[in-house]
Amino acid sequence: MLVKFKRTNRLTPELRQHYEIEKSLAQRLRSANADERRGLYSIVYDELYSRVPWLKSEMFRSREHDVSIQKKLLAPFLKKNLTFLEVGPGDCSVSVAVSKLVKQAVAVDVSEVVKKGWNKSWPKNLKFEISDGVSLPVAHDSVDLAYSHQLMEHLHPDDAVEQLRQIHHALKPGGRYVCVTPNRLYGPSDISGFFDDQEATGLHLKEYTNRELARLFRRVGFKRLHILIGAGGHYFVSPLFPAVILEWLLRLLPHRMSRRVAGWLPIRAVIGIRLIAQK
């Protein structure tokens, strides 16, 4: 917990305010039915950015470092002639950077707020599309590489399978989806991690393990699954089993000890979820 406080410049009252806002917004999504959630994601995130304005400045401060690491992660998968799709692009920094390395790029988000600020620097080969939080306005069999970073945990668990189906449909045969999301064993990884030590209560509506997420991917039709092991932009492709075995061992420990061990960098390098799924 102290480590997390060292990584933010925000004062405790601001953290508490952010926590209460996210918790309230998250409850609206958790309690809504499937029809109500369509479109509610956009409303919730627009309200979050409005009520927690310092989120934008934090994203800006971390932009250069985060984009560098994500570009290193994606580098082995990028080619000049491919179409790239990012779902939940944050401030769109990665999509903008990747668009310079590919033929076509598409960024899909629930809020148009994330696009603001680029103005004339927005690349011509990068399309921005608005989603209702589940469906993807992207043609079937049109994408070579799909990517999401810190997205899956923001979806209502009932919506996660449907969005995965949408991504699967969007991919060309043989296309790949690189999904990066925090492992619940070292969570909560949203703002509630400052205040809670069990499950996330902020806008991380569901945090997963590698094993749990792999089941969802197989359920919608993804056949070949691998993970990326490493940290700081240095990764190698591995079968899934090292992470699954390590997760099983961690669950044998008492919760607080398990969470502490899971958060240790060498362990996170293995169990931090960086799933590669091929259609």
C-alpha positions as CSV (number, residue, x, y, z in Angstrom):
1,M,0.0,0.0,0.0
2,L,2.8,2.4,0.8
3,V,4.5,1.7,-2.5
4,K,1.3,2.7,-4.3
5,F,1.3,6.1,-2.5
6,K,4.9,6.7,-3.4
7,R,3.9,6.3,-7.1
8,T,1.4,9.1,-7.1
9,N,1.7,12.9,-6.6
10,R,-1.9,13.2,-5.4
11,L,-2.8,14.1,-1.9
12,T,-4.9,11.7,0.2
13,P,-8.1,13.8,0.1
14,E,-7.9,13.7,-3.8
15,L,-7.4,9.9,-3.7
16,R,-10.4,9.5,-1.4
17,Q,-12.5,11.8,-3.7
18,H,-11.5,9.8,-6.7
19,Y,-12.2,6.5,-5.0
20,E,-15.7,7.6,-3.9
21,I,-16.5,8.9,-7.5
22,E,-15.3,5.7,-9.1
23,K,-17.1,3.4,-6.7
24,S,-20.3,5.2,-7.3
25,L,-19.9,5.1,-11.1
26,A,-18.9,1.5,-11.0
27,Q,-22.0,0.6,-9.0
28,R,-24.2,2.1,-11.7
29,L,-22.6,-0.2,-14.2
30,R,-22.7,-3.3,-12.0
31,S,-26.4,-2.8,-11.2
32,A,-27.5,-2.0,-14.8
33,N,-29.0,-4.6,-17.0
34,A,-27.5,-5.5,-20.4
35,D,-29.6,-3.0,-22.4
36,E,-28.9,-0.2,-19.9
37,R,-25.2,-0.8,-20.1
38,R,-25.2,-0.2,-23.9
39,G,-24.3,3.5,-23.9
40,L,-23.9,3.7,-20.1
41,Y,-20.2,3.1,-20.5
42,S,-19.9,6.3,-22.5
43,I,-21.9,8.3,-19.9
44,V,-19.9,6.9,-17.0
45,Y,-16.5,7.6,-18.4
46,D,-17.4,11.1,-19.7
47,E,-18.6,11.8,-16.1
48,L,-15.4,10.3,-14.7
49,Y,-13.1,12.6,-16.8
50,S,-15.3,15.5,-15.9
51,R,-15.4,14.9,-12.1
52,V,-11.7,13.7,-11.9
53,P,-10.0,16.2,-14.2
54,W,-6.5,15.3,-12.9
55,L,-6.7,11.9,-14.6
56,K,-5.9,13.6,-17.9
57,S,-2.8,15.3,-16.5
58,E,-1.6,12.0,-15.0
59,M,-2.0,10.3,-18.4
60,F,0.0,13.1,-20.0
61,R,2.8,12.8,-17.5
62,S,3.1,9.0,-18.0
63,R,2.5,9.1,-21.7
64,E,6.1,9.0,-23.0
65,H,7.2,6.1,-20.7
66,D,4.1,4.0,-21.2
67,V,4.0,4.4,-24.9
68,S,7.7,3.3,-25.2
69,I,7.0,0.1,-23.2
70,Q,3.9,-0.7,-25.1
71,K,5.6,-0.2,-28.5
72,K,8.3,-2.6,-27.4
73,L,5.7,-5.1,-26.5
74,L,3.9,-4.8,-29.8
75,A,7.0,-4.5,-32.0
76,P,7.3,-8.2,-32.9
77,F,3.7,-8.2,-34.2
78,L,3.8,-5.0,-36.3
79,K,4.3,-5.0,-40.0
80,K,3.9,-2.2,-42.6
81,N,1.0,-3.8,-44.5
82,L,-1.3,-4.7,-41.6
83,T,-4.4,-3.2,-40.1
84,F,-4.2,-2.5,-36.3
85,L,-7.1,-2.2,-33.9
86,E,-6.8,-0.8,-30.4
87,V,-9.9,-1.2,-28.2
88,G,-10.0,1.2,-25.2
89,P,-7.0,3.3,-26.3
90,G,-6.7,5.6,-23.3
91,D,-5.5,8.9,-24.6
92,C,-4.8,7.3,-28.0
93,S,-1.0,7.7,-27.7
94,V,-0.3,4.1,-28.6
95,S,-2.7,4.2,-31.6
96,V,-1.1,7.4,-32.8
97,A,2.4,5.9,-32.4
98,V,1.5,2.6,-34.0
99,S,-0.3,4.3,-37.0
100,K,3.2,5.4,-38.2
101,L,4.3,1.8,-38.4
102,V,1.3,0.2,-40.1
103,K,-1.0,0.6,-43.2
104,Q,-4.2,1.4,-41.3
105,A,-5.1,1.8,-37.6
106,V,-8.4,2.0,-35.8
107,A,-9.0,3.2,-32.2
108,V,-12.3,2.3,-30.6
109,D,-13.4,3.9,-27.3
110,V,-16.6,4.7,-25.4
111,S,-15.7,8.3,-24.9
112,E,-14.6,10.9,-27.5
113,V,-12.9,12.8,-24.7
114,V,-9.8,10.6,-25.1
115,K,-9.2,11.9,-28.7
116,K,-9.3,15.6,-27.7
117,G,-5.9,17.4,-27.6
118,W,-4.4,15.8,-30.8
119,N,-5.9,18.4,-33.2
120,K,-3.9,18.6,-36.4
121,S,-1.4,16.0,-35.2
122,W,-4.0,13.2,-35.6
123,P,-2.7,10.8,-38.3
124,K,-4.6,10.4,-41.5
125,N,-4.5,6.6,-41.4
126,L,-5.9,6.4,-37.9
127,K,-9.7,6.2,-37.6
128,F,-11.5,6.8,-34.3
129,E,-14.8,5.0,-33.6
130,I,-17.2,5.3,-30.7
131,S,-18.5,2.0,-29.1
132,D,-21.4,1.4,-26.8
133,G,-18.9,-0.5,-24.6
134,V,-19.6,-3.9,-26.1
135,S,-20.0,-3.8,-29.9
136,L,-17.2,-2.8,-32.2
137,P,-18.0,-0.7,-35.3
138,V,-15.3,-2.6,-37.3
139,A,-15.9,-4.8,-40.4
140,H,-15.6,-8.6,-39.9
141,D,-12.3,-10.2,-41.1
142,S,-10.6,-6.8,-41.5
143,V,-8.0,-6.6,-38.7
144,D,-4.6,-8.3,-38.6
145,L,-3.7,-7.3,-35.0
146,A,-6.0,-6.3,-32.2
147,Y,-4.7,-4.9,-29.0
148,S,-6.1,-3.7,-25.6
149,H,-4.2,-2.4,-22.6
150,Q,-6.1,-2.2,-19.3
151,L,-9.4,-2.8,-20.9
152,M,-10.9,-6.2,-20.0
153,E,-11.1,-5.3,-16.3
154,H,-13.3,-2.3,-17.1
155,L,-16.0,-4.5,-18.7
156,H,-19.0,-5.8,-16.9
157,P,-18.3,-9.6,-16.7
158,D,-21.5,-10.3,-18.7
159,D,-20.2,-8.0,-21.5
160,A,-16.7,-9.4,-21.7
161,V,-17.6,-12.5,-23.7
162,E,-19.6,-10.5,-26.2
163,Q,-16.8,-8.0,-26.8
164,L,-14.4,-10.9,-27.2
165,R,-16.7,-12.3,-29.9
166,Q,-16.7,-8.9,-31.6
167,I,-12.9,-8.8,-31.6
168,H,-12.7,-12.4,-32.9
169,H,-15.1,-11.5,-35.7
170,A,-13.1,-8.4,-36.6
171,L,-9.8,-10.4,-36.9
172,K,-8.8,-11.9,-40.2
173,P,-8.2,-15.7,-40.2
174,G,-4.8,-16.1,-38.5
175,G,-5.1,-12.6,-36.9
176,R,-4.0,-12.1,-33.3
177,Y,-5.3,-10.3,-30.3
178,V,-2.8,-9.1,-27.6
179,C,-4.7,-8.5,-24.4
180,V,-2.9,-6.8,-21.4
181,T,-4.8,-6.7,-18.1
182,P,-3.8,-6.8,-14.4
183,N,-3.9,-10.2,-12.6
184,R,-6.5,-10.2,-9.8
185,L,-4.0,-12.0,-7.5
186,Y,-2.0,-8.8,-7.0
187,G,-5.1,-6.5,-7.1
188,P,-7.2,-4.6,-6.7
189,S,-5.4,-2.6,-9.4
190,D,-7.8,0.3,-9.7
191,I,-8.2,3.2,-7.3
192,S,-9.8,0.9,-4.7
193,G,-6.4,-0.7,-4.3
194,F,-5.5,2.3,-2.0
195,F,-8.4,1.4,0.3
196,D,-9.5,-2.2,-0.2
197,D,-7.4,-5.4,-0.2
198,Q,-9.9,-8.0,-1.5
199,E,-11.8,-7.4,-4.8
200,A,-11.8,-4.2,-6.9
201,T,-14.7,-1.9,-6.2
202,G,-13.8,0.9,-8.6
203,L,-14.2,0.8,-12.3
204,H,-12.3,-2.5,-12.6
205,L,-15.6,-4.4,-12.8
206,K,-13.8,-7.7,-13.0
207,E,-10.1,-8.6,-12.6
208,Y,-9.0,-12.0,-13.9
209,T,-6.3,-14.6,-13.7
210,N,-4.5,-16.0,-16.8
211,R,-6.5,-19.2,-16.4
212,E,-9.9,-17.5,-16.2
213,L,-9.2,-15.2,-19.1
214,A,-7.9,-18.1,-21.3
215,R,-11.2,-19.9,-20.7
216,L,-13.1,-16.9,-22.0
217,F,-10.9,-16.7,-25.1
218,R,-11.4,-20.4,-25.9
219,R,-15.1,-20.0,-25.4
220,V,-15.5,-17.5,-28.2
221,G,-13.3,-19.5,-30.6
222,F,-9.7,-18.5,-30.2
223,K,-7.5,-21.6,-30.7
224,R,-3.9,-20.8,-30.0
225,L,-3.0,-19.1,-26.8
226,H,0.3,-17.9,-25.5
227,I,1.6,-15.3,-23.0
228,L,4.4,-12.8,-22.9
229,I,6.7,-13.1,-19.9
230,G,8.9,-10.2,-18.9
231,A,8.8,-6.6,-17.8
232,G,9.8,-3.1,-18.9
233,G,9.3,-3.7,-22.6
234,H,11.5,-6.9,-22.7
235,Y,9.3,-10.0,-23.3
236,F,9.4,-13.5,-24.7
237,V,6.6,-15.7,-25.9
238,S,5.8,-18.6,-23.7
239,P,3.1,-21.3,-23.4
240,L,0.4,-20.5,-20.8
241,F,1.2,-23.2,-18.3
242,P,4.0,-21.4,-16.3
243,A,1.6,-18.6,-15.3
244,V,-1.3,-21.0,-14.6
245,I,0.9,-23.2,-12.3
246,L,2.3,-20.1,-10.5
247,E,-1.3,-18.8,-10.0
248,W,-2.3,-22.2,-8.5
249,L,0.6,-22.1,-6.1
250,L,-0.2,-18.5,-5.0
251,R,-3.8,-19.4,-4.2
252,L,-2.5,-21.9,-1.7
253,L,-1.1,-19.0,0.4
254,P,-3.1,-16.9,2.9
255,H,-4.7,-13.9,1.0
256,R,-2.4,-11.1,2.2
257,M,0.7,-13.1,1.7
258,S,-0.4,-14.3,-1.7
259,R,-1.2,-10.7,-2.8
260,R,2.2,-9.5,-1.5
261,V,4.1,-12.3,-3.3
262,A,2.1,-11.9,-6.5
263,G,3.0,-8.2,-6.6
264,W,6.8,-8.9,-6.4
265,L,8.3,-7.9,-9.8
266,P,9.8,-11.3,-10.8
267,I,6.4,-13.0,-10.1
268,R,4.4,-10.3,-11.9
269,A,6.8,-10.8,-14.9
270,V,5.2,-14.2,-15.2
271,I,1.6,-13.8,-14.1
272,G,0.9,-10.3,-15.3
273,I,-1.6,-11.0,-18.0
274,R,-0.2,-10.4,-21.5
275,L,-2.3,-12.9,-23.5
276,I,-1.7,-13.6,-27.2
277,A,-4.7,-15.2,-28.9
278,Q,-4.8,-16.3,-32.5
279,K,-7.9,-16.8,-34.6
